[in-house]
Amino acid sequence: MQAVLRARLRTARGPVRAAEGVLSALAELDERIGEVFLEADEIRGRVREIGAELTQSYEGREPLLVGSLKSCIPFLPDLSRSIRTHHHLDFIELAGYGEDDDGIRFLKDLNVEIEGRDVVLVDAVIDTGLTMHYLVRSLVIRNPASLHIATLFDRPYRRLVDDLPVRYVGFTIPDEFFVGYGFELEERYRNLPDLRLVRSIV
């Protein structure tokens, strides 16, 4: 039975690899897209490791993973598939940036109550932390049992706040412009499987 399952998995991977090849070829036609910074396999491996950490941390519990739209995609689905315990999913969306919280607002709030629940905020990247700080403050007053942050990419040297409950981090990345794996350029390239540098955004 295991041999049959492995064969089916290899067959299923074929179209996925082919699609990734097409996406990479399209990116290479754009002169603004530079070299690969993190390979797709390296990203997949680290996501699986974070999933294993979450599985261990929440053994016997059912955490709620809250994705921050749109950048949490594709990280959140891949992370969810890597967690070997029951968990729930929901999404929020915020808009606005600034030196304080005045310009930040909810575009989409949670669909469920979080009082007494273990909550994990999932985002693709955290840098200044201003938006995430606003989100954490907004959710803490709803009395979750616990609240932590999982981010695939982190820029801690850009922090303007120092009390974010960041517990799970995939990679620390430089202060560069990237596309792929959730990062976009003119709403394109979010679906690239790897992370690529952008030469110019002009």
N, C-alpha and C positions, 0 to 999 in steps of 0.2 A: 504493500500500500504506500509506504513512504517513497519508494522508487517511482511509483506512478505520479505522486504529488510533485516530486522534484522535476519530473519530465514536463508536467503541465506548467510548472512555474517557469522553466526555461523557455517553453513555447510562448508563454504570455509576455515574457520580457522582450522578445523579439520586436514586436510592434512599438513598445515603449522606447527601446533604444533607437529604432528608426525615426520615431517622432522627434526625439532629442537631437538626432543628427540633422534633421531638417531645420529645427529651430536654431541650432548653432550656425548652420549655413546662412540663414536669413540674417542673423546678427552680424556675421562677417561681411555682409554686403553694405552694412552701415559703417561709414568711415569713422564715426564717433565712438564706436564700440572697440575697446582695446582688448588686451590679453586677459586670459582667465586668471583670476586671483585665487579662487577656491574651486577645485574640481567637484563635479556632481557627486562622485562616490565618496569624497571626503565629507561633504555636507550630509549625505545620507547616513554615513557612519556616525557622525556626531549627533544627529537627531535621534538615532537609535539609542545612543548612550544616555541622552537626556531622558528619553522615554523610560529607560531602565532605572534611572535615578528617581523619576516620579513614581514608578511602580513600587520601588522600595519604600519611598517616603510615605506613600498613602496606602500601604498594604492594610486591608481590612476596612478601608473607607472608600467613599465614592466622591472624589473631588469634582468640582465644576471648573472646567477650563473655559476661560472667557477670552475670545480672540478679539484683537483690536483691528477693525477693518480699515483699509483693505490690505495693509502690509502683512498681516498674519497669514495670508494665503500665499504660498502653499505650505508654510511651516506648520500651521495648526493641524491640517489633515494628516500630514506625515507623522507629526508627533503623536497624534491620537492613535494611529495605527501601531505605534511603537510601545504604547502603554499596555501592560499585561494585567490590567485590573479594570473593573467597571468604573466608568467616569461619565460625566455629562458635558455637553457643549452649549455655549451660548456666545453671542457676539454683541459688541458695542461699537459705536463709531463716534469719534470726536472730531471737531473742527476748530481751527484757530490756534495761533501761536503768538507769543509775545513775552515780554519780560515779567509778566505776572499772569494770574489766572483769569483776568477780566475778559480776555478775548477768546477763551476756550468754552465750548458749549457742546452738549450732546446732540448728535444727529440721529443716533439710535441708542436707546437704553436697553437694558436687559429685559428678557421676557419672563424671567423667573425671580423669585425672592431668594436672597442669599443669607438671610439670618440663620445662624447656626451651622452654616455650610463651610466646607473647606474650598477656598477659591484660589485658582491659579490664573493670573493674568498673563496672556500669551501675546507677545509682539515680536516682529521680525528684528527690530533694532531699537536700542535706547541710546540716546546721546545726551542732550542737555537734561532730559528727565522732567521738563516742565509739564508736558502733557500727561505723562504717566503719574506725576505727583498729584495733579488735579484729579485724575481718575482714582488713585488710591484714596485720597481724602474723601471723595464722593462715595466710595464703596464702604469705607471703614465705618461710617455712621450708620450703615445698614446692618451692623453687628454680625459679620461673618465669624465663624469659629476660627478661621485662620485665613491669611491673605498673603500670597507670595507671587513673585514675578518670574516668568521663564522667557528669556529672549535668546534668539539664535545668534544675533550679532550685537556687540556692545562697544560703546565708545566712552568708557568711564572718565577719560581725561577731559571730556566736554561737559561734565556734570555741573549744573547750576544748583542742584539740590543734593543733599547728602544723606537723606533718610529713606531712600527707596528700598523696599524689601525684595531686592533682586537676589534670588537663590540659585537659579539655574541659568547658566550662560554657555552658549556654544563656542563662539569665537570672539576675541577682541580684534577689531578691525581698525585700520588707519582712517584718518579724516580725508577720505577720497570719495568721489562720486562713483556709485556702483549701479549696475543693472543685473537683473536675474534673481531668481528665487525670492520674488516678492518686491524687489526694487524695480522701479519703472523709469522710463524716459519717454515723455509725451504719451503716457499710458500704454507704452509698448514694453515688451521684454520681461514682464513679471514672470512669465512662464518658462524662461530659460532655466535649465536644470542646474547650471553652475553660476558662480558669481563672477562678474566681469567688470573691469575698470572702464570708465568712460574717459575718452581722451579730451573731449570738449563738448560743452552743452550749448555752444553758440550756434 
